């Protein structure tokens, strides 16, 4: 395998094509794309980064494709589909899913501060507020008096 430096080939190649693998084997190597090096792909030895200096970084796929982010073991961290649906995972289990018309959450939602809901709040399993529980056709009070 031949090794070249930029200085030795900078005027020899115009619009090169590589068949097979192109390896940048230095952990500090950068790959620059664009007239002003607007897009930079870097591997530092412990992290890989994609930096777009001009603003948005877009990933474009065809209409049936899914973009998946996975950890080193291949476990899902997030998926995004072209129809706008997305899923966030924890321990390879879907925890938050968004689809057209709604969002579903698996697990416990903890909110600090005020929450404003518009529309109906539907709960099939009872609602507990302070010491009052509403479930089906019952309102139960755990202690004290209930004044209406």
N, C-alpha and C positions, 0 to 999 in steps of 0.2 A: 504494500500500500504506500502510495506516495504522500508526502506531506508538503504543503505549500504555505507560504506566508502571503499576506495580502499584498505586500510590496512586490513580490515576485510575479504576481499575476494580475495586478490591478488594471493594466491596460490590455491584457490578452483576452479577457472574456467580456462579452456583451450578451446579455440575456442568456445566461447559462442554464442548462437543464441537467438535473441530476437523476439518474436512474438508480434505484436502490436507496440506501440510507445515507444521510448526511449527518456526520457526528461533529459536534462542537464539544470536545472532551475536557476543556478547562472549566472548572466549577464557576469561575468568574466570567465565562464567555457571555457575550450579549449578541443577539440577533436584532439588527435594526431594519425596519421596513419604512419606506417613504422617503421623499426627497429631503425632508428635514428630520429624518429619523423619528417620525411621529409615533411609530409603534415599536416597542422594544420588548423582546422576550429574553428573560434573564433566569439563570439558575445559579444561586449563590453557594450551593453545597448543602444547604439545609432547607431552602425554600425556592419555589419557582414563581416568578411573577410575570404578568403581562401588563405593560404600562402603555396607555394610549394618551399621549400628551395633548392631543387636539380636542378632547371631549369624550364623546360616547364611544364605548366599545360594544359592537354589535355582533351577536352570533346569529347567523341566518341559516335556517334549515328549510327543507321542503315541507309541504302541508301535513305529512303524516309522521314527521320525525319527532323524537323526544330528546331533549337535552337532559343528561343525567350528571349529577355530581356525586362521586363515590369516594369512600375512603380507601386507604391502601389495601384493605381486605376485600374490597369490592362491594362493601355494604353501602346501600343508598343513604345519601345525606339530603338530596333534593332532586326533584324532577320537574321539568317544565315542558308543556306540550304546545304545539302551534295553535291550539284552540283557546289558549289562555289559562288552562288549568295548571295548577301547581300543587306539589305535595312536599312537605317538609317532614323529615324522618328523625327519630331519636332511637338509637340502638336498633337500626334497620326496621323500625316499626313506624308506619305513617302516623303522625301526630296532628298535623294541620293540613287540611285539603281545601283547595279553593277551586270551584267550578262556576260556570255561568249560573248566576242566581243564588249563590250561597257559599258559605265556608263551614266546614265541619272540623271539630276539635275532638281528639281522643285524649282522655286524661282529665286533669284538673286545670281549670282556668282560674288563676289568681289575679285579681285586679286590685291595685291600691289607688285610691282617689275616686272621683266621681265617674259614673258610667251612665251614658245617655243612650237609650234604645228607642228607635222609632219603629212603629209597627207592633204587631203582637209578640208577646213573649210566651212561647209554648214550652211546657215542661211536663213530660209524662213520667212522673216519679216523685212528685211532691216538691214543694218549695218551703224552705225554712228561712225565716227572718226573725232575728233575735230569739225569743222563746215561743214563737208562733210557727206552727207547721200546717200547711195547707196541702191536702192530698185527696184527690177525688172529690167526694162530697163532704169531707170532714175538715174542720178547723180545730186544731188541738193547741192548747195553751199549756206549757210545761210548768209554769208557776205564776202566781199573782192573778190579777183580775183583768179581764178584757172589756174595754169600754167601747161601745159603738156609738 
